[in-house]
Amino acid sequence: MAETFVVVGGDAAGMSAASKAKRENPDLDVVVFEKGEWVSYGACGLPYYVKGEIEELEEIVAVPKERFIEERGIDLRTNHEVTGIDTEAKSVTVETPDAVIEQSYDSLLIATGASAIVPPFDGIDLEEIYTIHDPPSGRALREALERPESERPQTVGIVGGGYIGIEMAEAFRGQGLDVHVFEMLDHVLDPFGEMVGEAVEEELRDNGVTPHLGTRVEGFDGEEQVEAVRTESDAVHVDMVVVGVGVNANATIADAAGIDIGDTGAIAVDEYGETSAQDVYAAGDCAEAEHVVTGEPDHVPLALTANRAGRAVGQTVTGDPTPTGPIAGTAVVKAFDLEAGRTGIIDEERARAAGFDPVSVSITSKSRAGYYPGGSAIEIELVADADSKRVLGAAMVGEEGVTKRVDTVTTAIYAEMDTRQVEYLDLSYAPPFGPTWDPVLTAAKVLNSKLDG
Ligand SMILES: Cc1cc2nc3c(=O)[nH]c(=O)nc-3n(C[C@H](O)[C@H](O)[C@H](O)COP(=O)(O)OP(=O)(O)OC[C@H]3O[C@@H](n4cnc5c(N)ncnc54)[C@H](O)[C@@H]3O)c2cc1C
């Protein structure tokens, strides 16, 4: 009898695993249970759908459900929620639209993703308070913006200045709304560091967004519908709120099954994505991954991590053990005309906790040769260990060319390069793309001199 690979969750990690496993072993029975209606969607596109740059919600679907079933031979069942895992009996309990069924497995992947955190703010149940996490939540926001002018929201409060909050600020400005961003820390984009945060805040203000920094939201006022965001010192009138204060790994069914949960709150896994239960794997936003710099488990819920880990698990379950690969927390975000990026460890305290002695420099360079028209400034903060000179991380911001440079530093981090090796990389050069000494080389040169004392 054919073996059965069961996947819980039909998005990035789950469908990558299912597709890879079926491709590697067409005889394998691959069953995917997805509790919602949508599969293989790119939540990353939702802010641009709300903005109106992406016309139809269906456009964010990478592979339609029918193709998985008809062309790839995957038994994909939507509106099927897995409510329990029995690791002894090797079976899962599934609530289908009309019954509760048991499905046995030889190997199982938990790819349940993460959920938007909704703090128990006073007034959280008022109407017109949203989160943005999946296609239905994106549709609800877009529908609100498509109401007749008299009922359409004019002012929106975004709670949380993380990357989703920043992307949503741009989306709502694009739709002509007054936008307020409430961030309890002193700067937006905390994982990107202060330099990037300050540049993005200026960009927000230049584009008519009001950031409320160091401002803790206490609740929402209104009769039936939200009318104001209440902070420690103020009440700011709004017609609509989006809460974007982060996500929690969906680890409840794993926890209930006795599977180990890591300190981050996500499911603990080994280098192959296997959990503490034999033949049970976890990948994507619900799972931890090893950080390439610290070697410690971490939880950075991003799309490539999910796709990559899912694909590796799909290969592993066909008998070819494949590590899911470490992460560097590499992230980029567009804030109006700015590009911001970060990779590795840039936080001093975190670097020290991992046993490093971090030293950093910040430089400002040009995105193109000085004489070539149209260039702009690019700021880079580069961090290395004082003793080994190993590059630990970087943050950067500018109007163009940030993503290429973030990826250069990411590659250096994976190769465990030191600042001198980075300084002498043969990076590409022509006037429209950068100065002769690429900004990354300049940052490494300056940091190397600082380390040499
Ligand atoms: C607005 C937004 C913008 C983003 N932008 C970026 C970006 O620019 N770059 C980036 O790298 N990442 C971005 N992300 C993050 C990225 O979308 C996620 O990292 C990625 O979707 C994770 O994939 P996943 O398969 O692990 O989880 P998910 O995409 O969350 O999928 C999990 C699936 O499991 C299903 N499920 C959960 N529990 C059960 C159950 N018990 N039974 C059955 N099914 C279940 C869910 O319905 C869901 O479909 C963004 C996310 C959002 C919300």
The ligand as a MOL file (V3000), in Angstrom:
LIG
                    3D

  0  0  0     0  0            999 V3000
M  V30 BEGIN CTAB
M  V30 COUNTS 53 58 0 0 0
M  V30 BEGIN ATOM
M  V30 1 C -0.0060 41.6530 4.8400 0
M  V30 2 C 1.1710 40.7200 4.7930 0
M  V30 3 C 2.2980 41.0760 4.0740 0
M  V30 4 C 3.4060 40.2260 4.0380 0
M  V30 5 N 4.4970 40.6120 3.3190 0
M  V30 6 C 5.5860 39.8180 3.2860 0
M  V30 7 C 6.7290 40.1850 2.5290 0
M  V30 8 O 6.7560 41.2470 1.8800 0
M  V30 9 N 7.7980 39.3490 2.5420 0
M  V30 10 C 7.7980 38.1670 3.2320 0
M  V30 11 O 8.7840 37.4450 3.1890 0
M  V30 12 N 6.7190 37.7840 3.9340 0
M  V30 13 C 5.6150 38.5710 3.9900 0
M  V30 14 N 4.5080 38.1730 4.6990 0
M  V30 15 C 4.5650 36.9010 5.4570 0
M  V30 16 C 4.2310 35.7060 4.5920 0
M  V30 17 O 2.9740 35.8940 3.9850 0
M  V30 18 C 4.2360 34.4510 5.4590 0
M  V30 19 O 5.5240 34.2960 5.9850 0
M  V30 20 C 3.8560 33.1760 4.6920 0
M  V30 21 O 2.5620 33.2790 4.1660 0
M  V30 22 C 3.9240 31.9690 5.6230 0
M  V30 23 O 3.4440 30.8450 4.9770 0
M  V30 24 P 2.9150 29.5970 5.8060 0
M  V30 25 O 2.5150 28.5680 4.8110 0
M  V30 26 O 3.8830 29.2220 6.8670 0
M  V30 27 O 1.6550 30.1410 6.6200 0
M  V30 28 P 0.2930 30.8110 6.1230 0
M  V30 29 O 0.4940 31.5850 4.8910 0
M  V30 30 O -0.2680 31.5200 7.3080 0
M  V30 31 O -0.6270 29.5570 5.7950 0
M  V30 32 C -1.0670 28.6780 6.7860 0
M  V30 33 C -2.3640 28.0360 6.3080 0
M  V30 34 O -2.7500 27.0440 7.2390 0
M  V30 35 C -4.1550 27.0720 7.4000 0
M  V30 36 N -4.4570 26.4580 8.7000 0
M  V30 37 C -4.1390 26.9450 9.9160 0
M  V30 38 N -4.5440 26.0790 10.8790 0
M  V30 39 C -5.1190 25.0330 10.2350 0
M  V30 40 C -5.7220 23.8350 10.6910 0
M  V30 41 N -5.7960 23.5320 11.9740 0
M  V30 42 N -6.2180 22.9800 9.7570 0
M  V30 43 C -6.1340 23.2710 8.4390 0
M  V30 44 N -5.5920 24.4030 7.9550 0
M  V30 45 C -5.0670 25.2640 8.8470 0
M  V30 46 C -4.4830 28.5560 7.3140 0
M  V30 47 O -5.8370 28.7600 6.9650 0
M  V30 48 C -3.5120 29.0360 6.2340 0
M  V30 49 O -4.0770 28.9980 4.9400 0
M  V30 50 C 3.3770 38.9950 4.7390 0
M  V30 51 C 2.2360 38.6340 5.4680 0
M  V30 52 C 1.1450 39.4740 5.4960 0
M  V30 53 C -0.0620 39.0760 6.2800 0
M  V30 END ATOM
M  V30 BEGIN BOND
M  V30 1 1 1 2
M  V30 2 1 2 3
M  V30 3 2 2 52
M  V30 4 2 3 4
M  V30 5 1 4 5
M  V30 6 1 4 50
M  V30 7 2 5 6
M  V30 8 1 6 7
M  V30 9 1 6 13
M  V30 10 2 7 8
M  V30 11 1 7 9
M  V30 12 1 9 10
M  V30 13 2 10 11
M  V30 14 1 10 12
M  V30 15 2 12 13
M  V30 16 1 13 14
M  V30 17 1 14 15
M  V30 18 1 14 50
M  V30 19 1 15 16
M  V30 20 1 16 17
M  V30 21 1 16 18
M  V30 22 1 18 19
M  V30 23 1 18 20
M  V30 24 1 20 21
M  V30 25 1 20 22
M  V30 26 1 22 23
M  V30 27 1 23 24
M  V30 28 2 24 25
M  V30 29 1 24 26
M  V30 30 1 24 27
M  V30 31 1 27 28
M  V30 32 2 28 29
M  V30 33 1 28 30
M  V30 34 1 28 31
M  V30 35 1 31 32
M  V30 36 1 32 33
M  V30 37 1 33 34
M  V30 38 1 33 48
M  V30 39 1 34 35
M  V30 40 1 35 36
M  V30 41 1 35 46
M  V30 42 1 36 37
M  V30 43 1 36 45
M  V30 44 2 37 38
M  V30 45 1 38 39
M  V30 46 1 39 40
M  V30 47 2 39 45
M  V30 48 1 40 41
M  V30 49 2 40 42
M  V30 50 1 42 43
M  V30 51 2 43 44
M  V30 52 1 44 45
M  V30 53 1 46 47
M  V30 54 1 46 48
M  V30 55 1 48 49
M  V30 56 2 50 51
M  V30 57 1 51 52
M  V30 58 1 52 53
M  V30 END BOND
M  V30 END CTAB
M  END
